[in-house]
């Protein structure tokens, strides 16, 4: 990334942070985010399924404060393994951190290669090898004018039809934000092939892979816009 683009991203991030969280939040946390992103030489690590990952620090969305710090490296590793194949992302997240070619389905955000359509109505002309979603499905049927807690079930079933045979879908979700979704996950109402769980174990945003019982009923931090428990689900279209 060149200096001008970096400065542009910096100003955009500062403006969005000020709008969403207020001046004092930005005044306190933005310098810390800059330090973690650009100056800290020894990034901390976490373990997922036996593999070691670096925590991900970026100015956009203050990743050092929230679940993005582990979501991004996990999902990006998966996306990188599918380089050259057909990838669809639900919710425009990865493009804020990386530059690579993939389709994005986002009902609201505008941009290149972003399809502005509701996920339940999506009927692509092609099928995808990989579908990714980072902390987006908790808003489906929840942060909408008409609430429908089970809309996510319709969305997942629809997206599974968009996968090639042998394709894979990976979804991350914060626990505590949408209690109706938490209930669906607890009752295994969504047909995930594999399920994984993380819990924030320290106030400095340190995370550990745990069992489902360890995060049931966990609260969401509305002030920091940060989860204390994270779900990662995989659906394979065999």
N, C-alpha and C positions, 0 to 999 in steps of 0.2 A: 504494500500500500504506500503511495507517495505521500509527501508531507501535506499537500493541499487537500487530498482526500481525507487524510487523518484529521486535519483541522476541521474540515466540514463535518465529519462524523462526530467530532468532539462537540461542536456547537449545537448540532441537532440533538445529541444526547442530553446536553445541559438544558436545552430548552424543554425537551419532553420531561425530564426529571423534575424541573421546576414546576411545570404545569401539573404533573400527577401527584407530587409529594410535598411541594412547598419549598420555600427558600431555605429554611433552617435545616431541613433534611439534606438538601443539596450541599449547603455550606459545610455540614459535618461529614458527610459520606463521600463527596466527590473527590477530595484529596486522597482519601484512603483507596478509592477505586483506581485513581491514577497510579498510586504507588504499587498496588498489587499487580496492575496491568503492565506497567512499563519498567519498573525499577527493581522489583523483587526477583533476585537471581535464582533462588532455590524454591521452585514451586512445591507445595505440599502434594501428597499423593493419597489416593484411596484405592480400595480393592473391589473389583466387581467380577464375580465368577472366577476367581483365581488370578485374574489379570490386573496389573497395576496401571492406573491412569493418573495423569496430572490433573489437579483441580484447574478448571478453566476460569480465567479472570479477563474481563472485558468491561469497558466503560458502558456499553449499551446494556441497559436494564440491570446495572449493578450486580453482575454475576457473582461477585465475592460475597454478596449478602444472601443469596437465595439458591434454590435448587438447580438453576441454570448451570451452576459451577460443576455439577456432576452429569446433568442431562446432556449438555453439549458434547463433552468428550466421548461419552458412550455412544450417542447417536451418530456423531461425526465419524467414528471408527467404522460403524456399520455402513454408513453411506459411502465411505471411501472404498470399502470392499466391493461395492457395486458400481464402481466407476465404469462408464461406458454402457451401462444398462439403463433401462427405463425406470426412473425414480419419480415418485410423486410425494410431495410434502403437504400435509394438511396443516394450515396455519403458517404464515410467513415468519419463520424464526431464523433458520440457518443462514439466509441471505444477509442478515445483519452482522454475521461473523465471518463468513467465508464466501468465496466467489467460485461457483461451479454451476454446471448446466443441469437443471432439473425443472420439472413442472411444479407449480405451487397452487394449491386450491385454498383461497382465502376469501370469505364472503365480503370483507370490508376493505382490506388494504389494497392499494393500487400499486402497480409496478410491472416491470418486464417479466414475462412468463408467469404472471399471477392470474389465475382464473377466478373471477369474482362470481361465485355461485355457491348456493347452499349445499353442504356436503350430502344431504339426503337426496338431492335432485341431480347429482353429478352422474352423467352418462358419457364417459369418454369413448372416442373412436378406437383407442388402443388400450391394451392392458399393460399393467406395470409389473416389473420384477420385484420392486420394493416400494412400500408405502410407509412413510414416516410421519410422526406427529409428536411435537414437543409441547407439553402442557397447553393443549388447545381444546381437547374434547370435554374438559370440565365446564366449558362455556356453552357447549351445544345443548340447546333446550333449557338452559339455566339463565344465562345472561341475555335473554331475548324478551321481546314484548309479551309473548305468550309462552309461559313456562310449560315444558313437556319433559319431565325427568327421564322418560324412556326414549326420547328422540335419539339418544346416543346409540341405543340398540339398533335402531333403524339405520343409522349412519354407518355403524360397523358392518352390518350385513351388506349394505350397499357397496362399501369399499372392498369387501372380500370378493365381490363379483368383478371388481376391477383388477384383480391380480391374475397373473398368468398361472398355469398349473406349476406348482413348486415355488410360487412367489411367497413373499413374507411381508407382514405388516408389523411395525414396532410403534407402540404408543406409550408415552410417559404421561403420568397424571399426578397432581399433588393431592394428598389426602387432606381433608378438613375444609377445603374450599367449597365443594358441592356435596352436601351431606347425602343427597339422593343418589349421587354417583358412588359415594363411599359405600352405601348400602348395596348397590348393584354389584360392586366388587366383592364385598364381604360374602354375598350370597352366590357368587360365581355365576351371575346371570349373563356375563359376556364370555363367549367361548374362546378364551385365550389358550393357546397351546402351552405356553410357559409364562410364569408370573414371578416377578422379583420385587423385592422391597428394600427401601433404604430409610434410615432414620437419622435425623440430625442429632448428634450426640454431644455437641459442644456449641456454645454461643458464638464461637468464631467460625461457624458454618462448616464444621467438620462432620462428615457423614460416614455411616457404616451400613453395610448390607445386613439385613436382619430377616426374621420370619414375619409372616403376616400378623400374627398375634401381637407383635411388638409395636405396631403402629395403629391398631384399631382404636378409634375414638380420639385420635391425636388432633390437636388444634392447629388452625392455620393462623399465621401472624399477619393480620390485616394491615398493621402499621408499616412493616417492612415489605409487604407484598411477597411473603416468603412462606414456603411450606416447611413443616417439621417432619413430614413423612412423604415418601415418594413411591409411586407404583410404576413398574415397567412391565408392560405386557407384550407378548409376541403371539401373532396368529400366523400359522402356516397354511397355505392353500394347497393341500396334498391332492 
